[in-house]
Structures are given as C-alpha cells and as structure tokens.
C-alpha cells in the first residue's frame, strides 16, 4: 500500500506544479496590466518597482496554491482513470477512497502551512505593499517637458515652453507662473534657458536668460513691479518627485494577524458596552429633567414644557449618535471576524479542492490540462462566488461571519461527497443522474395533469 500511495502522490506533483505556474502567470499578467501604468508614469526606480511586484506575489500565492491543488486532483485521477489504473485497483480490492488518502494527507499539511503563511506572513506583506503603493501615488511624475503644453503638475507652479531642444537640453520661449509660498505671485518670462532636477534635494533649478519678472499684489492691483534680467536662477524645493517612505500607518483587516484582530474585536466589544452605559445615562438624565426642568418652573408651565421638549430633542440626537457608533463598532467586528475565518478557510481549500478534484477527475476520465483547467475554473468560480457573496452578506450583518466563510468549503464537501458516493457505490458514474430522474418524474406528473 505504501508503494501505491507514493505512486498516486507522485502523480500529483507535475500537474500541481504546472497548474501553479499557469495560475501565477495569469494573476501576474492581470496585476501588471493594472499597476504598471501607474508605476511607470510616476517615474519610480526599477528597484522599487521590483519590490512592489515581489510584495504582491504574496496574495497571488495564497490564491494560486488552493487552485493548483484542484487542478492536481483533476489531472492525476483523470489520468489514472483514463489508463484504467483505478479500475485495476478497485478490482484488486483497493477502493478509490484508499487511493485518495495520501494526497489528502499531503494537502492537509499544505493547508496548515498556508494557514501559517496567511496569518503570520501575508498580513505584513500586504501592509508593506499598501504603504509602498501609497508612497508611489503621492510621488509626482518626473517633469516631462513638452512643447506648447501648459505644465501644472506641481503645486503653485505653472510652466509653458514654446520649444524644447532635447539634444542640447535647452528651452526657448519660457513662461513661469510662480505662486509657491509667495505673498506676491510672479510671472517670469525668458527667451531661453535650461532646467535640472536634484533627486537628493528634491529641488528643481531653472537657469533663465534674457527675461523679465512681473510681480503684483492681488489685493492692490495698482502695485506692480517689473524687473528685466540677463540671467536669473530659480530654485523650487519640495517638488514631490522624490519617493519618500512612511514608517507606519493604519492597518486594515487584511494587514492584521488573527491575534491582532481578536484584540481589536475585544476593544470594539468594550466600546459597545461603554456606549450602552452612555445611552442609559442620557436616558436617565432626560427622564429626571422631564420632572424638574431646572430654572423654568418660575416662568410658567409653557416655558417648562418647552425646556422639556428641547432637552428631549437634544437627548434623542445624542442617543441616535451613540446608536450609530454602536453600529459602526459592530460593522468593524463583523469585518474582523470575517477576515479571521477567511485566514483559515481559504488555506483549507487546498484540502477541500483535492477532495472534490479526485472524484471529478476519476469521473471525467481525461488527464488533459485543458479539461482539468476547464473543470477547475468552473469549480473555482463556484467557490469564489460563495466566498465573495458570503463576505458581503456577513459585512452587512445578514449572515454569521463564520458561516459565510465556511460555506464555500461546505459546498465543496457536499459536491465532492456526492460525486465520490456515486463513484464508489455505482458501477458507472453517471454524473447527476438522480437529479435528472427527479426532473423526469416531475415532467410526467405535470404532463398527466395537463392531459386530464
């Protein structure tokens, strides 16, 4: 039996590797199409681009490994079934369930490793990726000098250039609108000049020749200054073209470990308890104020009633604000609980995908990559639809967080179990024949009723 188990397990290695490479390639290409344009137009250094790409490989890995397990089960058992090896094993008294034990055990170990990866490693990498993307988005694009185009990429500075000589790094017909940190805005014109940028100082330097400086006070239009120059050097600092890294920031639910999310859930529960106490305190004060409206009894019952009405309105607004705060805390709690369960259920999909992939592969009796990918994509879409839909329902409070995240695995278990049952206890697997039989029976019943 050990020899057979090793043999079946070896059959999974090649399709798992091939499926993993293909899935990663698809995810990488999709990521590149979405992100490369943003990164390149920001003028980011190649090392930063590679780092951003490497950080995003983490979440791709978390998705690719379970799906690769599904493809491995489909292809391995499909080939064994197509070559008649499963029939030979069953004829020798070895059931298909026994052939699945070694791959399922290996997938369970892989699931445990992926749980550790999703909980301990992936959150930090997601956080680093989010921070780096934020830094890239804040970075201004490198100055692209274009002729006859107004450049307004930098705060407080506008620029118009009639002609650009890229070969000699010369500019002609320069007009600069400078309002950066100045009390009096100025307009600088020059016949020609050059421009340089210092990355270390994040400073833009313009050497201008044969020009004029115009300054005016917007509050006093009559005060106007005009200065002619033969050569003028302008420096503009803090241009925002240098990529500055932030050391820390707020972590979202996907950048937190399970232990961190449990702490936040406990903190939100404590905040809800305090908010309930605040609501009770506001209600008590409003109740007592209804009987003793301070400072109003000596002015007549009309003033007392008006005071009560104002206090009741103010208290209702305060209570409504506290109720909104409670709902906000509960939304965060649901969000954290959803993510906590997802960090366990998504890695465990390695096991459940193999559990459904093996009997489906044996039924399909095809070992080709195309069939395996087709079935794998179909099953993965079903899984992903339940996962995304369940997450949305749980975030809105319609479904318990644990149920929404475990439901995809329950569905896979039901599908895999039913197919495995038909495979083991039927001489020939006929797909979902029982469902078609029921549909046929229902059709006959309604046909008879219609005829009568």
C-alpha positions in Angstrom: 0.0 0.0 0.0 2.9 2.4 0.7 4.1 1.9 -2.9 0.7 2.7 -4.3 0.3 5.7 -2.0 3.7 7.0 -3.1 2.8 6.4 -6.8 -0.5 8.3 -6.5 1.2 11.1 -4.7 3.9 11.4 -7.3 1.2 11.7 -10.0 0.1 14.9 -8.3 3.4 16.7 -8.3 3.7 17.5 -12.0 0.1 18.8 -12.5 0.3 20.7 -9.3 3.5 22.5 -10.4 2.1 23.1 -13.9 -1.2 24.4 -12.6 0.5 26.6 -10.1 2.8 28.2 -12.7 -0.1 28.8 -15.1 -2.3 30.4 -12.4 0.5 32.6 -11.1 1.2 33.7 -14.7 -2.4 34.7 -15.2 -2.5 36.6 -11.9 0.8 38.3 -12.6 -0.3 39.4 -16.0 -3.5 40.8 -14.6 -1.6 42.7 -11.9 0.9 44.1 -14.4 -1.8 45.4 -16.7 -3.5 47.2 -13.7 -0.4 48.5 -11.9 2.4 49.1 -14.5 0.9 52.2 -16.0 0.6 53.8 -12.5 4.2 52.9 -11.5 5.9 53.9 -14.8 4.2 57.2 -15.1 5.4 58.1 -11.6 9.0 57.7 -12.6 9.8 55.1 -9.8 13.2 53.5 -9.7 13.4 49.9 -11.0 14.3 48.5 -7.6 11.1 50.0 -6.1 9.1 48.5 -8.9 10.6 45.1 -8.3 9.9 45.4 -4.6 6.3 46.3 -5.1 5.9 43.4 -7.5 7.5 40.9 -5.1 5.3 42.1 -2.2 2.2 41.5 -4.3 3.3 38.0 -5.1 2.2 37.0 -1.6 -1.6 37.3 -2.1 -1.2 35.7 -5.6 0.4 32.7 -3.9 -2.4 32.5 -1.4 -4.9 32.1 -4.3 -2.8 30.0 -6.6 -1.9 27.2 -4.2 -5.5 26.0 -3.5 -6.5 26.2 -7.2 -3.3 24.2 -8.1 -4.4 21.5 -5.7 -7.8 21.3 -7.5 -6.0 21.0 -10.9 -3.6 18.4 -9.5 -6.5 16.2 -8.3 -8.4 16.6 -11.5 -5.4 15.7 -13.7 -3.9 13.0 -11.6 -7.1 11.0 -11.0 -8.2 11.7 -14.5 -5.1 10.1 -15.9 -5.3 7.2 -13.5 -9.0 6.7 -14.6 -8.3 7.1 -18.3 -5.5 4.5 -18.2 -7.7 2.0 -16.2 -5.4 2.1 -13.2 -8.3 3.0 -10.8 -10.4 0.1 -12.2 -7.4 -2.2 -11.7 -7.0 -1.0 -8.1 -10.7 -1.4 -7.4 -10.7 -4.9 -8.9 -7.7 -5.8 -6.5 -9.8 -4.7 -3.5 -8.3 -1.2 -3.2 -11.2 1.4 -3.1 -10.8 4.8 -4.6 -11.1 6.3 -1.2 -7.9 4.5 -0.2 -6.1 6.0 -3.2 -7.1 9.4 -2.1 -5.7 9.1 1.5 -2.1 10.1 0.7 -2.9 13.1 -1.5 -5.5 14.3 1.0 -3.0 14.0 3.9 -0.4 15.9 1.8 -3.0 18.6 1.0 -3.9 18.9 4.7 -0.3 19.5 5.6 -0.1 22.1 2.8 -3.3 23.7 4.2 -1.7 24.0 7.7 1.4 25.6 6.1 -0.8 28.0 4.2 -2.7 28.9 7.4 0.6 29.9 9.0 1.5 31.9 5.8 -1.9 33.7 5.7 -1.8 34.6 9.4 1.8 35.3 10.1 3.4 36.4 6.8 0.8 37.6 4.4 -0.6 40.5 6.6 2.9 42.1 6.9 3.5 41.8 3.2 0.0 43.2 2.4 0.8 46.1 4.8 4.2 46.8 3.2 2.6 46.7 -0.3 -0.2 49.1 0.8 2.3 51.6 2.3 4.6 51.4 -0.8 1.6 52.0 -3.1 0.5 55.0 -1.1 4.1 56.4 -1.3 4.1 55.8 -5.1 0.7 57.5 -5.5 1.9 60.6 -3.6 5.0 60.9 -5.7 4.7 63.4 -8.5 5.6 62.3 -12.0 9.0 63.3 -13.3 8.8 66.6 -15.2 8.0 65.8 -18.8 8.8 68.9 -20.8 6.6 69.2 -23.8 6.3 72.0 -26.3 3.2 74.1 -26.4 1.7 72.4 -23.4 0.9 74.1 -20.1 2.5 72.1 -17.3 0.7 72.2 -13.9 2.0 69.0 -12.2 3.5 70.9 -9.3 1.6 72.8 -6.6 1.9 76.6 -7.0 4.0 76.4 -10.2 2.8 76.5 -13.8 5.1 76.4 -16.9 4.7 77.0 -20.6 7.5 76.3 -23.1 7.3 77.1 -26.8 10.3 75.0 -27.9 12.4 72.2 -26.4 15.8 71.2 -27.6 16.3 67.8 -26.0 19.7 67.2 -27.7 21.3 70.3 -26.1 19.0 70.5 -23.0 17.8 74.0 -23.9 14.4 75.6 -23.6 13.0 78.5 -25.7 10.1 80.8 -25.1 9.8 80.1 -21.3 6.9 81.4 -19.2 6.7 80.5 -15.5 3.7 81.3 -13.2 5.1 81.1 -9.6 2.7 81.2 -6.7 4.6 78.7 -4.5 4.9 80.1 -0.9 4.9 83.7 -2.1 2.9 86.7 -0.9 3.1 88.4 -4.3 2.6 86.0 -7.3 5.0 86.5 -10.1 5.3 85.7 -13.8 8.7 85.1 -15.2 9.4 85.1 -18.9 12.7 84.3 -20.6 13.9 83.9 -24.2 15.8 80.7 -23.4 17.2 78.6 -20.5 17.8 75.2 -19.1 16.3 73.0 -16.4 17.9 70.5 -13.9 16.5 68.4 -11.1 18.3 67.2 -8.0 16.8 64.0 -6.7 18.7 64.1 -3.4 17.4 67.6 -2.5 14.1 67.1 -4.4 14.8 70.5 -6.0 14.1 72.0 -9.4 16.6 74.5 -10.8 16.0 76.7 -13.8 18.7 78.9 -15.4 17.0 81.6 -17.4 18.5 84.2 -19.8 17.2 87.5 -21.2 13.9 87.7 -19.5 11.5 89.7 -17.3 10.0 89.2 -13.8 6.5 90.6 -13.2 5.2 90.9 -9.7 1.8 92.2 -8.5 -0.2 92.3 -5.3 -3.6 90.7 -5.9 -5.1 92.8 -3.1 -3.7 96.1 -4.5 -3.6 95.8 -8.3 -2.0 99.3 -8.7 1.2 97.9 -7.1 3.1 96.3 -9.9 6.8 95.6 -10.3 8.7 94.7 -13.4 12.4 93.6 -13.5 14.5 92.8 -16.5 17.4 90.4 -16.3 20.1 88.9 -18.4 20.4 85.8 -16.3 18.3 84.5 -13.4 18.4 81.3 -11.5 15.2 80.0 -9.9 15.1 77.1 -7.4 11.9 75.3 -6.3 12.3 72.9 -3.4 10.0 70.1 -2.1 8.7 69.3 -5.6 7.4 65.9 -4.6 9.3 64.0 -7.2 11.3 62.1 -4.6 9.8 58.9 -3.3 9.5 59.3 0.5 8.8 56.3 2.6 6.4 56.4 5.5 7.4 54.3 8.5 3.9 53.5 9.8 0.2 53.8 9.1 -3.2 52.3 9.9 -3.6 48.6 9.3 -6.7 47.3 7.7 -8.3 43.9 8.3 -6.2 42.3 5.6 -3.0 43.6 7.1 -3.7 42.2 10.6 -2.9 38.8 12.1 -5.6 36.8 13.9 -4.3 37.7 17.3 -4.4 41.4 16.4 -7.9 41.2 15.1 -9.0 39.4 18.3 -7.6 42.3 20.3 -9.5 44.8 18.1 -12.7 42.8 18.5 -12.3 42.9 22.2 -11.7 46.6 22.1 -14.8 47.2 20.0 -16.9 45.0 22.4 -15.6 47.1 25.3 -16.5 50.3 23.4 -20.0 48.9 22.7 -20.5 48.3 26.5 -19.4 51.8 27.3 -21.7 53.2 24.7 -24.7 51.3 26.1 -23.9 52.8 29.5 -23.7 56.3 28.0 -27.2 55.7 26.4 -28.6 54.6 29.8 -27.0 57.7 31.4 -28.5 60.0 28.8 -31.9 58.4 29.2 -31.8 58.7 33.0 -30.9 62.4 32.8 -33.7 63.1 30.3 -36.2 61.2 32.5 -35.3 63.3 35.6 -35.2 66.5 33.6 -38.8 65.8 32.4 -40.0 66.2 36.1 -37.7 69.0 37.2 -36.8 71.4 34.3 -34.2 73.5 36.1 -34.7 77.2 36.1 -38.1 77.1 34.3 -40.7 76.4 36.9 -40.9 80.0 38.0 -41.6 81.2 34.4 -44.8 79.2 33.9 -45.8 75.8 32.6 -45.3 76.8 28.9 -41.6 77.5 29.4 -41.2 74.3 31.4 -42.8 72.3 28.6 -40.6 74.0 26.0 -37.5 73.2 28.1 -38.5 69.6 28.3 -39.1 69.4 24.6 -35.6 70.9 23.8 -33.9 68.5 26.3 -35.8 65.5 24.8 -34.8 66.5 21.3 -31.2 67.0 22.3 -31.2 63.7 24.2 -32.7 61.9 21.2 -30.0 63.3 18.9 -27.3 62.2 21.4 -28.7 58.7 21.7 -29.0 58.4 18.0 -25.4 59.4 17.6 -24.4 56.7 20.2 -26.5 54.1 18.4 -24.7 54.9 15.1 -21.4 54.5 17.0 -22.5 51.1 18.2 -23.5 50.0 14.6 -20.1 51.2 13.4 -18.3 49.1 16.1 -20.4 46.1 15.1 -19.5 46.6 11.4 -15.8 46.5 12.3 -16.4 43.4 14.5 -18.1 41.6 11.6 -15.3 42.6 9.3 -12.6 41.3 11.6 -14.4 38.1 12.2 -14.9 37.5 8.5 -11.2 38.0 7.9 -10.3 35.8 10.8 -12.3 32.9 9.4 -11.0 33.6 5.9 -7.4 33.2 7.0 -8.4 29.6 8.0 -10.9 28.6 5.4 -9.1 29.8 2.3 -5.9 27.8 3.1 -8.1 24.8 4.0 -9.5 25.0 0.4 -6.3 23.1 -0.6 -7.8 20.0 1.2 -11.4 20.5 0.0 -10.3 21.2 -3.6 -8.4 18.0 -3.7 -11.3 16.2 -2.1 -13.6 17.3 -4.9 -10.9 17.2 -7.6 -10.1 13.5 -7.2 -13.6 12.0 -7.8 -14.4 14.6 -10.5 -11.2 13.7 -12.2 -12.0 10.0 -12.0 -15.4 10.6 -13.5 -14.1 12.8 -16.3 -11.6 10.1 -17.4 -9.5 12.8 -19.0 -6.0 13.6 -18.0 -5.5 16.6 -20.3 -4.6 20.0 -19.0 -7.4 21.7 -20.9 -10.1 19.6 -19.3 -8.6 20.0 -15.9 -8.3 23.7 -16.3 -11.8 24.0 -17.5 -13.3 22.0 -14.7 -11.0 23.7 -12.2 -12.0 27.2 -13.3 -15.7 26.2 -13.1 -15.4 24.8 -9.6 -13.2 27.7 -8.5 -15.8 30.2 -9.8 -18.5 28.4 -7.7 -16.2 28.6 -4.7 -15.3 32.2 -5.3 -18.9 33.2 -5.8 -19.9 31.8 -2.4 -16.8 33.4 -0.8 -17.4 36.9 -2.1 -21.2 36.7 -1.7 -20.8 35.4 1.8 -18.3 38.1 2.7 -20.7 40.8 1.5 -23.6 39.3 3.4 -21.6 38.9 6.6 -20.3 42.5 6.4 -23.9 43.7 6.2 -25.0 41.5 9.1 -27.3 39.2 7.2 -25.2 36.0 7.8 -22.9 35.0 10.6 -19.3 35.6 9.7 -18.1 32.1 10.4 -20.9 30.6 8.3 -20.2 33.0 5.4 -16.6 31.9 5.2 -17.1 28.2 5.8 -20.0 27.9 3.4 -17.8 27.6 0.3 -16.0 24.6 1.9 -19.3 23.1 2.9 -20.5 23.4 -0.7 -17.3 21.8 -2.0 -17.7 19.0 0.6 -21.3 18.4 -0.5 -20.4 18.3 -4.2 -17.3 16.2 -3.7 -19.1 13.8 -1.3 -22.0 13.2 -3.7 -19.7 12.6 -6.6 -17.5 10.3 -4.5 -20.6 8.4 -3.3 -21.8 7.8 -6.9 -18.2 6.8 -7.9 -17.7 4.3 -5.1 -21.2 2.8 -4.9 -22.1 2.9 -8.6 -20.6 0.7 -11.2 -20.6 3.5 -13.6 -20.7 7.2 -12.7 -23.5 8.9 -14.5 -23.0 12.4 -13.2 -26.1 14.0 -11.6 -28.4 11.3 -13.0 -30.6 11.3 -9.9 -31.4 14.9 -10.4 -32.4 14.3 -14.0 -34.6 11.3 -12.8 -36.5 13.6 -10.4 -36.9 16.2 -13.2 -38.3 13.4 -15.5 -40.7 12.2 -12.8 -42.0 15.8 -12.3 -42.4 16.2 -16.0 -44.5 13.1 -16.2 -46.7 14.1 -13.3 -47.4 17.6 -14.8 -48.0 16.1 -18.3 -50.6 13.7 -16.9 -52.4 16.5 -15.0 -52.4 18.7 -18.1 -53.9 15.9 -20.2 -56.6 15.2 -17.7 
